[in-house]
Amino acid sequence: MELIKEEGHAEYDLQLTAAELLGILFKTHRTMVANIVQHLRSEVLVQAFGSNNQKRYKFGLFVLDDMVEHLGPTYFSQEDYSMIV
């Protein structure tokens, strides 16, 4: 049981680190992340928000927050940006 808890904690730490890295990419390489953003929006975030796992849901919120903060309203269409926000 202790091993399962430890693995779950490690997975959560990995998700937070991945979210931080995505935020850094959005901030520093805004013009080069279109494919990543598309993949996140079409698959990764759909799965994160569709799961019943609070940690995956939190990961999705972190990524969306960084999209809004670093990519901004001019990156997306007005309709897409409104949906994301």
PyMOL commands that set and color helices and strands:
alter all, ss='L'
color gray80, all
select helices_A, chain A and resi 2-28+30-32+34-50+54-71+78-84
alter helices_A, ss='H'
color red, helices_A
deselect
rebuild
show_as cartoon
